[in-house]
Amino acid sequence: MVQKSFIKAIHHLPSLREDSKFGGWLFGIARQECIDSIRRRGRQQTAFSKLRFEEPEFPSSPGEALGQEDDAKRARALVRELDADLREPITLYYLEDFSLSQIADIMQIPSGTVKSRLHRARQILKTKMEKAHEPA
């Protein structure tokens, strides 16, 4: 898929707008290639179904480290439970550090829709994390 993405990028290089960021543009081509590949194989999962979050680097105590690890595992599981239309912008924004406009270009949706989906995903994740921390 990487090779196909680069071939498509080279072929469509003249269509790159001057105000576009090359990385976001190339990522959009790769994203679409992954989606097309998944559709060709007939699977229903997205390319973002197996997320990896960075673990905290320097916890101040062993207890804090265990708590952070548990929270990170819960967060990964909860993000995987999100619908693809919410999981993808969360992934692009928080893990890949793309801007709202870059995500809009990559996903080929208005930036207002990106904002709305990020807000909805954050609310869902917040509610689920709060429920996970409630005493049984």
C-alpha positions, 0 to 999 in steps of 0.5 A: 500500500505504501508503494501504491500511495507513493505512485499515486502521489507522484502521479497526482503531484500537479494537483497539490495546492500551494497552500496544502501541507505535503504531509497531510496531502500524502497522508490523505492519499495513503489513507484512501489507498488503505480504505480502498484496499480494505474494501477490496478485501471485503473487511468492515474494519478501518485502518485505525482499528489497532491504535497504539498510544505512547506510554508516560515516560517518567512516572514519579512513583511506582503507584503512579506508574501503575495508575497511568498504565491502567488509564492508558490501557483503558483509554486505548480500549475505549478509543477502539470502541468508538465508531470509525468516524470518531476514532479516526479524527481522535487518532489523527489529532492526538496521536499523529498531531495533525491540525484540524484543517489537515484532518479535514483535508485527509478525511475530505470533510469540512473542518467544522465536522472535524471539530464536531466529531472531536468534541463528540469523541471527547465527550464519549471518552470522558463519560466512559472513563468516569464510569470506569473510575466509579466505585462498584 
